[in-house]
Amino acid sequence: MKRVLTALSCLAACATETVAGSPAEAGALGAAGWPEAVLLRGTQLTFEGENFLVPELGDQRLIVDGGGKRLTLPLTFESTTQLRLTVGDDFLSVFPTGSRVSGAASIVRTLYETGASDEAAFQVSFEVVDNVNPAVDSIAGVDADGSVYPGDLLVLEGKGFLKRGEGQTIVGLQGAFESQTPPETLAVDVVVPATGTTRERLELILTPDIFGVRPGTFRGDITLVNEAFGGTAEGPRVPALEWRLRPPRIDALAPTLAGRGQPITAQGRGLLRTDPLYEATTLFRLEGSFLARLTGVETPLIGPTALALFPDEFIGNTAMRYILRVTQTPSGELEGLGLVAGAFTGRVTPMIISGGDTILGQGVDVVLEVALQKQVVFVKFLPGFSATVSEMGLGPREADIRARILEVCARDYVNVNIEFRDTRPTDYSEYGVIEVGGEDPNGQGLFGLDNTAGKDVGNIRFNDVIGGANAETAEQGYYAFGGVFVRSFFQMSPTLGADANLPIASLRFDQIFAPFMVGLGGAPLEQNPAPARRALADEAVRVLGNIVGNTVVHEVGHSLGLTAIEGEYHNIGDNDGWIMDSGNYRPFSERAEIDGNGSPVWAPFDRDYLERILPTD
């Protein structure tokens, strides 16, 4: 087989000619070369390249020729651009400790189906040792004045650090720590196991077990010891260190206008992340006053009444995020920043708790405005929705149908602080979701179903998902899958419906959609229809958007806690145009808003409920 040497994106590669069924059909094989110059037992060699075969199709093996010896070992597939090999007995039996190897190597790729092979060749040069001696040249992450903060990431740069699988580089700190409050001097003699990211880079995090969290000054030395499978090796001491451990600080808080479900982020340093091992975390502490927007009542938040907020997320030790939430106490009362609209005026300070120590850091003065609660709902259109629209012959107008659905939702919830979006929110961490699909996965032909966990009176939950499968509702004997199921609306056609006598079925369904539905004898809509056909399509778009939109409005109403009648999920009886009436009281003409039927309305008590739980400006 003829071998042709090629270059692939600066990779040294050796590929065979292309023949049917050969690996070359998967793309030219490439390899970046030998990855490590110094090898120990446990060294993980990662080979970068191109077009490696997945295990189902074939395998790759490494061949090394050097010093009159040949090594052949299988490689572990990581991805089509990465293979792995761990130095163990099979490797060391050919190239034992003390070996210095210069020679050639190749990665051979073989297809299982045909047995055809090709290879990528490169040069090798490495030595095999029991251990290496670590040494530190510099330490990054310490300020010029020697300041460090709780949770800081210090990077030791040098040489001879052990990598993952080879053992551990033990970092020792010896000296004394003088704390400011209370003023005392404590001996420091701690060792921290660490693993190098490379031979030249070692990361060390200042966790509370090293110096604690009290501000103070460490004076002492660093020692390094490599504990490998082949024994221990010490490095030179790094003497005369002087680090000043500072209290945590918050430099900025943003945004300063947020509502329930939205995050606020504090930027700073020394914001120690939650760690049960060290019984440590950092809290937001808000001290000042809160002025309620609607009542004008001002509440002092001073001393023991200051707010302490537990972060939802830490980003290193330089940022922490809190989501404005509302929770229910065991007695049924609601509480939480985000419940009441208003403004907090005061200081936001980081507070570290670690074991028995509590450290209040440096804060920032802010005016944080809490907006009225807004329920954001993501209307998630599934592929089944698109398939159903195409089946109805209206594929070219899908975007218009989606727009009409959102328009109906906004119209029906006017003067209620709720917003419907067809893209997933990025400015809210807590929001509702309703899925709009095609077939009913429950197999019952349901138009829609709120499958959330029980009637949420007061809309305590802001993150309901009406969609997917809910195991809890299934366990209670209800249908598991929620959402809006657009293909079920075909039941309202006397022609397409399985039950021609369905009370809410109507010939008007056939009249409106027949021009475009193949199942009703029509032809799918063209991209540029004639004016008369365009007018028919406009009406079909409006009607379908109304039907789906009304169903979304109804199911979201359930998740908000409607109907506002205790113990009931629907309004009682048949009421003209009321949104939360039971489905059998809502005929096609009412849902479609045709033949004299206007926009549906909320029952007066449902409207009062919505405006009370989600008031607008």
C-alpha positions, -999 to 999 in steps of 0.1 A, spaced: 0 0 0 15 33 -11 22 58 18 19 95 11 33 121 37 10 150 41 6 180 64 -28 186 81 -33 219 100 4 219 112 0 182 122 25 156 111 4 129 93 9 98 72 -21 85 53 -26 57 27 -42 61 -7 -79 61 -7 -96 27 -16 -132 16 -10 -138 6 26 -105 20 38 -101 43 68 -91 71 44 -128 74 36 -133 87 72 -108 115 65 -71 117 65 -56 105 98 -35 131 117 -15 132 149 1 162 166 31 142 179 44 129 212 28 146 241 53 143 271 90 144 275 92 129 310 71 99 319 64 83 353 42 53 363 6 67 359 14 94 334 -16 99 312 -5 105 276 -31 124 255 -26 122 218 -42 150 198 -51 145 161 -78 142 135 -103 116 124 -98 90 151 -124 61 148 -152 56 174 -150 23 192 -180 9 172 -161 13 139 -125 5 147 -96 10 169 -63 28 172 -30 15 186 4 31 194 36 17 180 69 31 194 103 21 179 134 33 199 166 20 214 162 -13 196 128 -20 212 93 -19 199 62 -11 220 27 -18 207 -3 -9 229 -40 -1 223 -52 35 227 -84 45 245 -108 66 225 -118 99 240 -131 117 209 -124 119 172 -96 143 180 -82 127 212 -68 93 223 -54 84 257 -28 59 271 -18 55 308 18 45 315 16 12 334 32 -23 336 27 -30 299 45 2 289 73 -1 316 80 -37 307 94 -24 273 107 9 285 115 6 322 126 34 346 158 49 335 151 45 298 159 74 274 142 69 241 146 86 208 130 72 177 98 69 157 62 63 166 29 60 148 -8 57 155 -23 29 135 -60 31 127 -79 -1 117 -115 -6 105 -133 -36 120 -155 -42 89 -127 -45 63 -95 -48 84 -80 -20 64 -54 1 82 -35 34 79 -12 53 101 1 87 112 38 88 120 59 112 142 92 113 160 95 106 198 119 116 225 112 109 262 128 96 294 112 73 320 118 82 357 106 72 391 100 108 402 109 144 395 120 172 418 95 200 420 106 237 420 87 270 422 99 300 402 70 323 409 36 325 425 7 342 407 -25 354 424 -9 373 452 -12 411 450 18 433 448 14 443 484 11 406 494 -27 407 498 -46 375 494 -83 367 500 -103 337 512 -108 313 483 -81 329 461 -66 307 434 -28 308 436 -8 295 407 27 281 414 48 283 383 79 263 380 89 227 370 86 191 381 50 191 393 32 158 393 1 155 370 -31 135 374 -25 98 378 12 101 388 7 109 425 5 142 443 27 172 448 24 181 485 25 219 492 36 226 527 32 260 545 52 265 577 54 297 597 31 318 619 -2 336 613 -10 368 632 -47 375 633 -61 410 638 -92 402 657 -86 387 682 -49 397 681 -31 364 684 -3 345 668 -9 309 657 17 284 644 11 273 608 21 239 597 -2 226 570 2 204 540 -21 205 510 -22 178 483 -23 193 449 -22 181 413 -4 200 385 -24 210 354 10 207 336 46 200 347 50 237 350 18 248 367 3 239 401 -29 253 415 -36 260 452 -68 274 466 -68 292 499 -94 271 516 -103 279 553 -82 250 566 -50 268 556 -51 302 574 -88 303 585 -109 333 575 -99 359 600 -79 388 585 -42 386 594 -7 381 582 12 349 574 50 349 575 67 317 566 79 293 538 66 270 512 80 235 507 71 210 480 73 172 480 64 149 451 48 117 463 49 94 433 46 56 429 84 54 428 90 73 461 93 109 472 113 138 459 117 172 476 121 206 460 139 237 473 122 257 500 105 290 490 115 312 520 104 346 534 68 348 523 46 375 538 9 373 528 -18 395 542 -52 377 543 -79 404 537 -116 402 546 -140 396 517 -153 426 498 -181 435 474 -172 462 448 -204 463 428 -240 450 427 -260 446 395 -286 450 384 -300 475 409 -335 470 395 -348 434 397 -380 415 403 -390 381 416 -372 354 396 -344 376 385 -308 373 397 -286 400 413 -248 396 411 -222 409 435 -187 413 421 -158 414 445 -131 391 460 -128 367 488 -164 355 484 -159 320 498 -181 294 481 -203 271 501 -183 240 512 -199 216 538 -164 201 545 -152 234 560 -187 244 572 -182 276 552 -201 299 530 -206 336 522 -239 355 525 -252 387 512 -259 410 542 -283 439 535 -284 466 562 -304 498 558 -341 501 553 -368 489 529 -396 512 516 -426 494 503 -438 509 471 -476 504 474 -481 510 511 -453 535 518 -443 516 549 -406 518 557 -390 488 575 -356 492 592 -331 465 585 -305 472 612 -284 448 633 -304 417 641 -331 426 616 -306 430 586 -313 406 558 -289 377 552 -294 361 518 -279 327 508 -264 328 473 -277 306 446 -244 305 427 -207 313 432 -183 322 403 -149 315 417 -144 337 447 -150 369 427 -188 368 422 -219 354 438 -255 355 425 -288 356 444 -322 350 428 -350 370 442 -374 343 454 -406 340 475 -411 310 498 -439 299 521 -433 295 558 -447 264 576 -475 286 588 -485 295 553 -471 330 552 -450 343 522 -416 358 527 -385 367 507 -369 396 488 -391 399 457 -424 395 475 -430 432 480 -422 459 454 -401 487 469 -366 500 474 -338 489 497 -314 517 506 -283 508 525 -252 487 523 -246 453 509 -218 435 526 -203 400 523 -204 379 554 -183 347 557 -193 320 580 -167 293 586 -170 269 615 -174 292 646 -160 323 628 -181 350 612 -163 377 592 -181 408 580 -163 422 549 -162 454 530 -195 464 513 -209 489 489 -238 514 493 -267 507 469 -303 516 462 -318 482 451 -352 486 436 -375 455 438 -400 455 409 -436 443 411 -438 405 406 -439 396 369 -446 360 358 -426 353 327 -438 324 306 -417 307 279 -440 293 252 -419 264 239 -430 253 204 -421 217 199 -414 199 165 -448 183 168 -464 218 165 -445 225 133 -455 190 119 -492 196 127 -492 231 111 -477 215 80 -503 187 81 -529 215 81 -513 229 50 -502 261 67 -465 255 69 -455 288 51 -475 308 77 -461 291 109 -444 322 120 -476 342 117 -495 315 137 -470 317 165 -472 355 165 -510 353 168 -508 328 197 -486 352 216 -509 381 207 -539 362 221 -520 355 253 -510 391 258 -545 403 250 -562 380 274 -538 388 303 -539 426 298 -535 444 331 -520 413 346 -482 414 352 -474 384 330 -453 382 298 -453 355 272 -421 348 251 -413 323 224 -376 324 233 -361 311 265 -355 340 290 -320 349 299 -328 378 322 -349 356 345 -338 325 364 -373 316 376 -400 315 349 -428 293 337 -428 270 307 -456 257 285 -449 233 257 -470 235 225 -467 203 205 -487 180 182 -500 146 193 -512 141 229 -486 118 245 -512 106 269 -531 90 241 -563 106 252 -568 133 226 -566 160 252 -565 196 239 -542 207 268 -533 197 303 -517 214 332 -496 186 347 -480 207 375 -481 196 411 -515 206 424 -535 239 424 -510 267 431 -532 291 449 -515 325 450 -490 314 424 -463 305 450 -444 286 423 -429 309 396 -412 281 377 -440 257 368 -434 236 337 -465 227 318 -451 200 297 -430 168 296 -439 140 320 -446 146 357 -440 115 377 -457 130 408 -490 136 390 -487 101 373 -483 85 408 -515 103 419 -534 87 391 -535 116 367 -522 119 331 -485 125 332 -478 145 301 -487 182 300 -488 210 275 -510 220 245 -516 193 219 -525 210 187 -533 178 166 -561 170 191 -580 199 177 -587 177 146 -615 162 168 -634 194 162 -637 184 126 -668 162 119 -647 147 91 -614 141 109 -626 135 144 -629 99 157 -662 109 173 -684 127 148 -709 135 175 -684 153 197 -706 182 212 -680 209 204 -673 196 168 -683 220 140 -686 220 103 -670 254 105 -636 237 113 -638 220 79 -649 251 60 -620 272 74 -592 246 70 -604 225 41 -588 247 14 -553 237 28 -556 204 45 -550 173 23 -571 153 48 -601 175 40 -595 175 2 -575 207 0 -540 216 -12 -512 229 10 -507 267 9 -482 281 -16 -455 305 -8 -471 332 -29 -508 324 -32 -534 344 -52 -552 372 -33 -584 352 -27 -565 322 -14 -543 345 7 -574 359 24 -586 324 32 -552 316 47 -553 348 67 -585 337 83 -571 301 89 -541 316 106 -562 338 128 -585 310 138 -557 285 145 -538 311 165 -570 318 185 -577 282 193 -541 274 204 -537 308 221 -569 303 241 -558 269 252 -524 283 263 -542 310 282 -565 284 299 -537 260 309 -514 288 322 -544 300 342 -545 266 359 -508 269 368 -515 304 383 -541 289 407 -574 293 387 -603 291 389 -605 313 420 -631 291 435 -619 270 465 -616 234 457 -625 239 420 -603 238 389 -629 251 365 -657 276 367 -690 261 376 -715 256 347 -716 271 313 -708 308 312 -707 329 280 -671 332 269 -654 326 303 -619 314 299 -617 290 328 -650 271 319 -646 234 315 -637 223 279 -671 208 271 -686 243 276 -663 259 251 -674 251 215 -653 256 184 -669 289 175 -660 303 209 -625 291 208 -620 302 172 -637 336 179 -659 334 149 -696 338 141 -702 367 165 -680 353 193 -656 379 205 -625 376 227 -630 353 257 -630 369 291 -622 361 327 -649 355 352 -650 386 374 -636 367 404 -608 352 382 -599 387 369 -598 401 405 -576 372 416 -551 377 387 -548 414 392 -543 409 429 -515 383 426 -498 399 396 -506 437 398 -492 460 371 -481 496 374 
